[in-house]
Amino acid sequence: AYLKLAKINILRKKYSAVLNFLKKGYDLDPSATEDVLTLGDLLRDDKVFDLARKSYELVLSKQPTLESPYLRICQIYDKTAQRDKCIVLLKAGLQKNPEGKALKEKLRSLGAQANRK
């Protein structure tokens, strides 16, 4: 019910209670990872970057080896011209998940982009 309340508030562009609903909903249903990520995506699409990042970080707090939250946060950093934060985050993700292929690939692509400039 809390995750549905979070979604309703996002769709209505009433963001003040969203993070609280996300936390409560995810605490009650730890298997709702994809739902929390999807709600973070809605926030990101609405350009509510701080809340989107916090929703992805919520997932990382429970599943630190999962690659997709790191990549989603990097999308936010890309949109807000914070490439250095993305690189730091990816390296932290690789410490938690040394086999993270998607994390390695993103880090490589950022290095290649930096070399072209």
C-alpha positions as CSV (number, residue, x, y, z in Angstrom):
1,A,0.0,0.0,0.0
2,Y,2.9,2.4,0.8
3,L,4.5,1.9,-2.6
4,K,1.1,2.6,-4.3
5,L,0.8,5.8,-2.2
6,A,4.3,6.8,-3.4
7,K,3.3,6.2,-7.0
8,I,0.1,8.2,-6.6
9,N,2.0,11.1,-5.1
10,I,4.6,11.0,-7.9
11,L,1.9,11.0,-10.6
12,R,0.2,13.9,-8.9
13,K,3.6,15.7,-8.6
14,K,3.3,15.9,-4.8
15,Y,6.7,14.8,-3.8
16,S,7.0,15.7,-0.1
17,A,5.9,12.3,1.3
18,V,7.2,10.1,-1.5
19,L,10.5,9.1,0.2
20,N,8.7,8.2,3.5
21,F,6.2,6.0,1.6
22,L,9.1,4.4,-0.3
23,K,11.0,3.6,2.8
24,K,8.0,2.2,4.6
25,G,6.8,0.2,1.6
26,Y,10.3,-1.3,1.0
27,D,10.8,-2.1,4.7
28,L,7.5,-4.0,4.6
29,D,8.2,-5.8,1.4
30,P,12.0,-6.2,0.7
31,S,11.2,-8.1,-2.5
32,A,9.8,-4.9,-4.0
33,T,13.2,-3.9,-5.4
34,E,11.9,-3.4,-9.0
35,D,8.9,-1.4,-7.8
36,V,11.2,1.0,-5.9
37,L,13.6,1.3,-8.9
38,T,10.6,2.0,-11.2
39,L,9.3,4.7,-8.9
40,G,12.8,6.2,-8.8
41,D,12.7,6.2,-12.6
42,L,9.4,8.1,-12.5
43,L,11.1,10.7,-10.2
44,R,14.1,10.9,-12.5
45,D,11.9,11.4,-15.5
46,D,10.1,14.2,-13.7
47,K,13.6,15.7,-13.0
48,V,13.2,15.3,-9.2
49,F,16.8,14.1,-9.2
50,D,17.4,14.2,-5.4
51,L,14.5,12.0,-4.6
52,A,15.2,9.7,-7.5
53,R,18.8,9.3,-6.2
54,K,17.6,8.6,-2.7
55,S,15.2,5.9,-4.0
56,Y,18.0,4.2,-5.8
57,E,20.2,4.5,-2.6
58,L,17.4,2.9,-0.7
59,V,17.7,-0.2,-2.9
60,L,21.5,-0.1,-2.5
61,S,21.2,0.0,1.3
62,K,19.5,-3.5,1.1
63,Q,21.2,-4.8,-2.0
64,P,24.7,-3.2,-2.4
65,T,25.8,-5.7,-5.1
66,L,22.9,-4.9,-7.5
67,E,24.3,-3.0,-10.5
68,S,21.2,-1.2,-11.8
69,P,20.9,1.4,-8.9
70,Y,24.5,2.5,-9.5
71,L,23.8,2.9,-13.2
72,R,20.6,4.8,-12.6
73,I,22.3,7.2,-10.2
74,C,25.0,7.7,-12.8
75,Q,22.3,8.7,-15.3
76,I,21.3,11.4,-12.9
77,Y,24.9,12.5,-12.5
78,D,25.2,12.6,-16.3
79,K,22.1,14.8,-16.6
80,T,23.4,17.1,-13.9
81,A,27.0,17.3,-15.2
82,Q,28.6,15.5,-12.3
83,R,30.7,12.9,-14.1
84,D,33.3,12.8,-11.2
85,K,30.6,11.7,-8.8
86,C,29.5,9.0,-11.2
87,I,33.1,7.6,-11.4
88,V,33.4,7.6,-7.6
89,L,30.1,5.8,-7.3
90,L,31.0,3.2,-10.0
91,K,34.3,2.4,-8.2
92,A,32.4,2.0,-4.9
93,G,30.0,-0.3,-6.7
94,L,32.9,-2.4,-7.9
95,Q,34.2,-2.7,-4.4
96,K,30.8,-4.3,-3.4
97,N,30.5,-6.3,-6.6
98,P,34.0,-6.8,-8.2
99,E,32.4,-8.9,-11.0
100,G,29.9,-6.1,-12.0
101,K,30.2,-6.2,-15.8
102,A,27.8,-3.3,-16.4
103,L,29.7,-1.2,-13.8
104,K,33.0,-1.9,-15.5
105,E,31.6,-1.1,-18.9
106,K,30.2,2.2,-17.7
107,L,33.5,3.1,-16.1
108,R,35.3,2.2,-19.3
109,S,32.9,4.3,-21.4
110,L,33.4,7.3,-19.1
111,G,37.2,6.9,-19.4
112,A,36.9,6.7,-23.2
113,Q,34.7,9.8,-23.3
114,A,37.2,11.7,-21.1
115,N,40.0,10.7,-23.4
116,R,38.2,12.1,-26.4
117,K,37.9,15.6,-24.9
